[in-house]
Amino acid sequence: MSRSPVVVDSGVAIHRVLLTTATPMATALWDSWSRDATQVCAPGLWSYEVTSVVHKYLFDGLLTAGEAEEVLGVLFDLGVSLVEEDESLCVSAFRWATRLNHKPAYDAFYLALAERLGAELWTADRRLWRNATGVGVTWAHFMGAEEKGSAV
């Protein structure tokens, strides 16, 4: 049975595709969503962010050009449904960034989209997760699996 959609940031996808210490958690999440036929969504900026991260890996000599292009292909094959930003989502992201006291607003697009869809947000960004949960957001989850009462 299909669950409500989930919104993922670029970090969750990167950890799913590139071998990192967080890969097992990202893989478990993705496997769960696949099993449950959960729609995985992200704002359109997700594509820019994953492309930038993969390019950084190339620039830092961690991937060859061929490997980087292959990784990009795998990222886009994950089936993330990209939602185009519109004025309403931009205004919501602006409000979230203000509420969280974030100077840049791009991370707030993930919160705005999750709120719009009534979805959980999964992030690999500890700061975003801490700030969101700090203002009472219960539907934001850190991929590092830190829960209330755990050492952070």
Secondary structure, 3 states (H helix, E strand, C coil): CCCCCEEECHHHHHHHHCCCCCHHHHHHHHHHHHHCCCCEEEECHHHHHHHHHHHHHHHCCCCCHHHHHHHHHHHHHCCCEEECCCHHHHHHHHHHHHHHCCCCCCCHHHHHHHHHHCCEEEECCHHHHHHHHHCCCCCEEECCCCCCCCCC
